[in-house]
Amino acid sequence: MSKFQIFSEQEIDSLRKGGKILRSCLNLVEGMVSPGVTTLELDQAAEKFIRDHGAVPGFKGYRNFPSTLCTSVNEQCVHGIPGEHQLKEGDIISVDCGVIFDGLYTDACFTAAAGEISSDAKKLMSVTKLCLEKVVEKLREGVRVGDISALIQETAEADGFHPVKALTGHGLGKNLHQFPDIPNLGDAGTGPKIPAGTLLAIEPIISAGSDSVEAGEDAWTLSTSDKALCAHFEHTLLVLEGGCDVIA
């Protein structure tokens, strides 16, 4: 029996509705990113938007995570907890968010600039986004997990960047994290073949320096071990026979 969850048409309709809420929420938050804004202000706006549209924040309370958003600034890779930290000119911030609608999860992330940023930061963001775009072009029924991993790794390393080893994409749906794990580095032709009708969160998390991370004092925030900048883009993708749909 396959470990992949295959979704019904009714479930896919709910996923699309949840994904639309999530996309609109992240568009709102991205428009707020600027020097002087606090990560808590971003979080509060996101939670209000999600609840006002009949959905539930997917991260808040998950494994006791305290917030709606993960807000990871500069060298922080994932799971930054929103608070009174004010963004400053030149920062980059990765904003990760999940939504539950009709009992089903969607998950997405963007990295944005606060004001004017360095050319190196712009390149890191561009390459990380390209990693995700290339997967969207390639993903379809029958592609192996390792094919996705290898494509992300090759794209990042071609410009001198490094996928963070410890952090992966994943299946999702009835749970936020479910089979399969999708590493951001690996070998083409390996891993299980992906069937049509399943849902994947593909999330290149790319470092300008070290590929290892260290946990912060809050036990959630993971940062590059050498304090190099990190970028993170993520889509929820529905796998189809001849391609994939971006759900969020």
Number of C-alpha atoms within 10 A of each C-alpha: 3 8 9 20 18 17 17 11 10 8 16 19 13 18 27 18 17 28 27 15 24 29 20 15 20 23 13 15 20 19 10 15 22 21 16 13 16 18 24 19 17 23 22 15 17 24 21 14 21 23 13 11 13 12 19 22 24 24 23 18 11 12 7 8 14 13 24 28 31 27 26 26 25 20 23 27 29 25 24 25 21 21 14 11 14 14 20 16 14 16 21 29 29 28 30 23 27 24 31 26 22 16 16 19 25 33 29 24 27 22 24 22 24 19 15 15 14 12 9 11 19 16 14 24 26 13 22 29 22 17 27 22 15 14 20 19 10 15 23 22 18 15 21 20 23 21 22 28 26 19 20 30 22 18 19 26 15 10 12 13 22 26 30 25 17 12 22 19 22 19 22 24 24 16 14 19 16 17 15 21 17 24 25 29 24 20 15 15 14 15 17 16 16 20 19 21 20 21 32 28 27 29 28 33 30 32 31 26 19 20 20 17 22 16 15 13 8 10 10 15 20 22 27 24 15 15 17 16 24 33 33 27 24 25 25 28 27 24 24 18 12 11 16 23 16 14 23 26
